[in-house]
Amino acid sequence: MEKIKVLLADDHQIMLDGLKAIFAKDRELSIVGTASNGLEVLEFLKKEPVDVLLLDLQMPVMDGLETTMHVKKSYPDVKVIMLTTNDEGSIITSLFKIGANGYLLKNASKEYLIQGIKDAHEGKKVISSHLTAKMIESLTEEPKIKEGTIPMITKREIEVIKLIAKEHTTQEIADLLFVSTNTVVTHKRNLFVKMDVKNSVGMIKKAVDWGLIQ
C-alpha cells in the first residue's frame, strides 16, 4: 500500500522533530518534508507531491490562514489540517470556509493526530471534538465592537485587506495595485500595528468584525 505523503509546517523546530518522531512509527505515513513558514510550503509543493499538509496557524512570513488560501487555490487535492493551540471559534469557521480539511489542537494525543491525517486523506473533515461547540457559537454571536476603537484605515489599506481575503499573494496584490511588493508588505505591517494583530488571521477577522469587508 502506498504511504500517505505528509508535509509538516511549524516555525518551532522542536515541534517538527516531535511530530516526525511520532509519525515515523506509523507504516501508513511518510514525512516527505518540513517547512517553517507558508512560503516554504508553497516552494516545496512546486517540487514534490503531497497528500496531507499539517501546519501551524501562527507562523512568520506567511501564516496558516494565508497558506491555506494559496494551497487550496493552487493545489486543491492537498488535504490541509491546522495543528494549533488556538481554539477561537471564528478562526476555525473561517478556515473551513476557505477549504481546510481539519483543525486539531496541539494537545491532542498522538493516536488522534495520526487518525486525523488518515481521515482527512480519505476526504473526511477532522476537528477536535470540543471545538464544534465553539464554531457554532462563533456563527451566532454578535461582533464585539466598541465605539471609538476602530482606527483610521485608508482606502488603499482596505483594498489590500480585501485582496488578501480573496487569496491573492503579495506579488499578485502588488501587480493589481501597480505598486512594489515592498509597498504591499509595508501596508500589511502598518495594518498589523493599527489593528493590533499579529498576522493575517487576526487582520481578516477584525476587518469582518468592523464591517470593513464581508
NUVO-403146 format. One record per residue (C-alpha): x, y, z; residue in one letter. Coordinates in steps of 0.25 Angstrom, whole numbers, m for minus. Example, Ala and Ser with C-alpha at 12.3 -4.5 7.8 and 13.67 -1.06 7.14 Angstrom:
2
@xx->49 | yy->m18 | zz->31 | res->a
@xx->55 | yy->m4 | zz->29 | res->s
! end
This chain:
214
@xx->0 | yy->0 | zz->0 | res->m
@xx->5 | yy->14 | zz->m4 | res->e
@xx->8 | yy->22 | zz->8 | res->k
@xx->1 | yy->36 | zz->11 | res->i
@xx->11 | yy->47 | zz->8 | res->k
@xx->11 | yy->57 | zz->19 | res->v
@xx->17 | yy->71 | zz->19 | res->l
@xx->19 | yy->78 | zz->33 | res->l
@xx->20 | yy->93 | zz->35 | res->a
@xx->23 | yy->99 | zz->48 | res->d
@xx->33 | yy->110 | zz->52 | res->d
@xx->37 | yy->103 | zz->64 | res->h
@xx->48 | yy->92 | zz->61 | res->q
@xx->45 | yy->84 | zz->74 | res->i
@xx->31 | yy->83 | zz->69 | res->m
@xx->35 | yy->78 | zz->55 | res->l
@xx->45 | yy->68 | zz->62 | res->d
@xx->34 | yy->63 | zz->71 | res->g
@xx->24 | yy->61 | zz->60 | res->l
@xx->34 | yy->54 | zz->51 | res->k
@xx->37 | yy->44 | zz->62 | res->a
@xx->23 | yy->41 | zz->65 | res->i
@xx->19 | yy->39 | zz->50 | res->f
@xx->31 | yy->31 | zz->47 | res->a
@xx->25 | yy->19 | zz->55 | res->k
@xx->13 | yy->18 | zz->46 | res->d
@xx->14 | yy->9 | zz->34 | res->r
@xx->4 | yy->17 | zz->26 | res->e
@xx->10 | yy->31 | zz->27 | res->l
@xx->22 | yy->37 | zz->20 | res->s
@xx->28 | yy->50 | zz->25 | res->i
@xx->33 | yy->56 | zz->11 | res->v
@xx->38 | yy->69 | zz->17 | res->g
@xx->37 | yy->81 | zz->27 | res->t
@xx->35 | yy->96 | zz->26 | res->a
@xx->36 | yy->107 | zz->36 | res->s
@xx->26 | yy->117 | zz->29 | res->n
@xx->16 | yy->117 | zz->18 | res->g
@xx->25 | yy->122 | zz->7 | res->l
@xx->34 | yy->110 | zz->9 | res->e
@xx->21 | yy->101 | zz->8 | res->v
@xx->18 | yy->107 | zz->m6 | res->l
@xx->32 | yy->105 | zz->m11 | res->e
@xx->32 | yy->91 | zz->m6 | res->f
@xx->19 | yy->88 | zz->m13 | res->l
@xx->25 | yy->93 | zz->m26 | res->k
@xx->35 | yy->82 | zz->m26 | res->k
@xx->29 | yy->70 | zz->m19 | res->e
@xx->15 | yy->63 | zz->m18 | res->p
@xx->8 | yy->64 | zz->m4 | res->v
@xx->m5 | yy->57 | zz->1 | res->d
@xx->m7 | yy->64 | zz->14 | res->v
@xx->m1 | yy->77 | zz->19 | res->l
@xx->m1 | yy->78 | zz->34 | res->l
@xx->2 | yy->93 | zz->38 | res->l
@xx->3 | yy->103 | zz->50 | res->d
@xx->m7 | yy->115 | zz->50 | res->l
@xx->3 | yy->125 | zz->54 | res->q
@xx->16 | yy->125 | zz->46 | res->m
@xx->25 | yy->137 | zz->41 | res->p
@xx->25 | yy->142 | zz->27 | res->v
@xx->12 | yy->135 | zz->23 | res->m
@xx->3 | yy->129 | zz->34 | res->d
@xx->m6 | yy->117 | zz->34 | res->g
@xx->m19 | yy->124 | zz->28 | res->l
@xx->m12 | yy->131 | zz->17 | res->e
@xx->m4 | yy->118 | zz->14 | res->t
@xx->m17 | yy->110 | zz->13 | res->t
@xx->m23 | yy->120 | zz->4 | res->m
@xx->m12 | yy->119 | zz->m6 | res->h
@xx->m10 | yy->104 | zz->m5 | res->v
@xx->m25 | yy->101 | zz->m7 | res->k
@xx->m25 | yy->111 | zz->m19 | res->k
@xx->m12 | yy->104 | zz->m26 | res->s
@xx->m13 | yy->90 | zz->m20 | res->y
@xx->m27 | yy->87 | zz->m18 | res->p
@xx->m25 | yy->72 | zz->m16 | res->d
@xx->m15 | yy->74 | zz->m4 | res->v
@xx->m23 | yy->72 | zz->9 | res->k
@xx->m20 | yy->83 | zz->19 | res->v
@xx->m20 | yy->81 | zz->34 | res->i
@xx->m17 | yy->92 | zz->44 | res->m
@xx->m10 | yy->88 | zz->57 | res->l
@xx->m10 | yy->99 | zz->67 | res->t
@xx->m13 | yy->104 | zz->81 | res->t
@xx->m23 | yy->114 | zz->76 | res->n
@xx->m37 | yy->110 | zz->79 | res->d
@xx->m45 | yy->122 | zz->75 | res->e
@xx->m58 | yy->118 | zz->68 | res->g
@xx->m58 | yy->129 | zz->58 | res->s
@xx->m44 | yy->126 | zz->53 | res->i
@xx->m48 | yy->111 | zz->52 | res->i
@xx->m60 | yy->115 | zz->44 | res->t
@xx->m52 | yy->124 | zz->35 | res->s
@xx->m42 | yy->113 | zz->32 | res->l
@xx->m53 | yy->103 | zz->28 | res->f
@xx->m59 | yy->113 | zz->19 | res->k
@xx->m47 | yy->114 | zz->11 | res->i
@xx->m45 | yy->99 | zz->9 | res->g
@xx->m37 | yy->94 | zz->21 | res->a
@xx->m40 | yy->79 | zz->24 | res->n
@xx->m37 | yy->79 | zz->38 | res->g
@xx->m34 | yy->87 | zz->51 | res->y
@xx->m27 | yy->80 | zz->62 | res->l
@xx->m21 | yy->85 | zz->75 | res->l
@xx->m6 | yy->82 | zz->79 | res->k
@xx->m10 | yy->75 | zz->92 | res->n
@xx->m17 | yy->64 | zz->84 | res->a
@xx->m12 | yy->50 | zz->86 | res->s
@xx->m2 | yy->44 | zz->76 | res->k
@xx->m13 | yy->34 | zz->73 | res->e
@xx->m23 | yy->45 | zz->70 | res->y
@xx->m13 | yy->52 | zz->61 | res->l
@xx->m10 | yy->40 | zz->53 | res->i
@xx->m24 | yy->36 | zz->51 | res->q
@xx->m27 | yy->51 | zz->47 | res->g
@xx->m17 | yy->50 | zz->36 | res->i
@xx->m23 | yy->37 | zz->31 | res->k
@xx->m37 | yy->42 | zz->32 | res->d
@xx->m34 | yy->55 | zz->24 | res->a
@xx->m27 | yy->47 | zz->13 | res->h
@xx->m40 | yy->39 | zz->11 | res->e
@xx->m47 | yy->52 | zz->10 | res->g
@xx->m53 | yy->54 | zz->23 | res->k
@xx->m54 | yy->67 | zz->31 | res->k
@xx->m46 | yy->66 | zz->44 | res->v
@xx->m47 | yy->74 | zz->57 | res->i
@xx->m44 | yy->73 | zz->71 | res->s
@xx->m57 | yy->69 | zz->78 | res->s
@xx->m60 | yy->80 | zz->87 | res->h
@xx->m57 | yy->91 | zz->76 | res->l
@xx->m70 | yy->88 | zz->69 | res->t
@xx->m78 | yy->96 | zz->80 | res->a
@xx->m68 | yy->108 | zz->78 | res->k
@xx->m71 | yy->108 | zz->63 | res->m
@xx->m86 | yy->109 | zz->66 | res->i
@xx->m84 | yy->120 | zz->76 | res->e
@xx->m76 | yy->128 | zz->66 | res->s
@xx->m87 | yy->127 | zz->56 | res->l
@xx->m98 | yy->133 | zz->65 | res->t
@xx->m90 | yy->143 | zz->74 | res->e
@xx->m91 | yy->158 | zz->70 | res->e
@xx->m78 | yy->165 | zz->66 | res->p
@xx->m72 | yy->172 | zz->79 | res->k
@xx->m69 | yy->186 | zz->74 | res->i
@xx->m68 | yy->198 | zz->84 | res->k
@xx->m70 | yy->212 | zz->79 | res->e
@xx->m57 | yy->219 | zz->76 | res->g
@xx->m48 | yy->206 | zz->76 | res->t
@xx->m47 | yy->206 | zz->60 | res->i
@xx->m34 | yy->213 | zz->56 | res->p
@xx->m33 | yy->221 | zz->43 | res->m
@xx->m31 | yy->211 | zz->31 | res->i
@xx->m28 | yy->217 | zz->18 | res->t
@xx->m35 | yy->213 | zz->5 | res->k
@xx->m23 | yy->207 | zz->0 | res->r
@xx->m21 | yy->198 | zz->12 | res->e
@xx->m35 | yy->193 | zz->11 | res->i
@xx->m32 | yy->189 | zz->m3 | res->e
@xx->m20 | yy->181 | zz->2 | res->v
@xx->m29 | yy->174 | zz->12 | res->i
@xx->m39 | yy->171 | zz->2 | res->k
@xx->m29 | yy->165 | zz->m7 | res->l
@xx->m23 | yy->157 | zz->4 | res->i
@xx->m36 | yy->151 | zz->7 | res->a
@xx->m38 | yy->147 | zz->m7 | res->k
@xx->m26 | yy->139 | zz->m6 | res->e
@xx->m16 | yy->147 | zz->m14 | res->h
@xx->m2 | yy->146 | zz->m12 | res->t
@xx->7 | yy->158 | zz->m8 | res->t
@xx->12 | yy->158 | zz->m23 | res->q
@xx->m2 | yy->158 | zz->m29 | res->e
@xx->m6 | yy->169 | zz->m20 | res->i
@xx->6 | yy->178 | zz->m24 | res->a
@xx->2 | yy->175 | zz->m39 | res->d
@xx->m13 | yy->178 | zz->m37 | res->l
@xx->m10 | yy->191 | zz->m29 | res->l
@xx->2 | yy->195 | zz->m38 | res->f
@xx->12 | yy->196 | zz->m26 | res->v
@xx->24 | yy->189 | zz->m22 | res->s
@xx->24 | yy->176 | zz->m13 | res->t
@xx->31 | yy->184 | zz->m2 | res->n
@xx->19 | yy->194 | zz->m2 | res->t
@xx->10 | yy->183 | zz->0 | res->v
@xx->18 | yy->177 | zz->11 | res->v
@xx->18 | yy->191 | zz->17 | res->t
@xx->3 | yy->193 | zz->17 | res->h
@xx->2 | yy->179 | zz->23 | res->k
@xx->12 | yy->183 | zz->34 | res->r
@xx->4 | yy->196 | zz->37 | res->n
@xx->m9 | yy->189 | zz->37 | res->l
@xx->m4 | yy->179 | zz->48 | res->f
@xx->0 | yy->191 | zz->56 | res->v
@xx->m13 | yy->199 | zz->54 | res->k
@xx->m22 | yy->187 | zz->57 | res->m
@xx->m13 | yy->181 | zz->68 | res->d
@xx->m12 | yy->168 | zz->62 | res->v
@xx->0 | yy->158 | zz->59 | res->k
@xx->m4 | yy->152 | zz->46 | res->n
@xx->m14 | yy->152 | zz->34 | res->s
@xx->m23 | yy->143 | zz->42 | res->v
@xx->m25 | yy->153 | zz->52 | res->g
@xx->m26 | yy->164 | zz->42 | res->m
@xx->m37 | yy->158 | zz->34 | res->i
@xx->m45 | yy->154 | zz->46 | res->k
@xx->m44 | yy->169 | zz->51 | res->k
@xx->m47 | yy->174 | zz->37 | res->a
@xx->m60 | yy->166 | zz->37 | res->v
@xx->m64 | yy->170 | zz->51 | res->d
@xx->m62 | yy->184 | zz->48 | res->w
@xx->m70 | yy->183 | zz->35 | res->g
@xx->m58 | yy->187 | zz->26 | res->l
@xx->m60 | yy->174 | zz->18 | res->i
@xx->m71 | yy->164 | zz->17 | res->q
! end
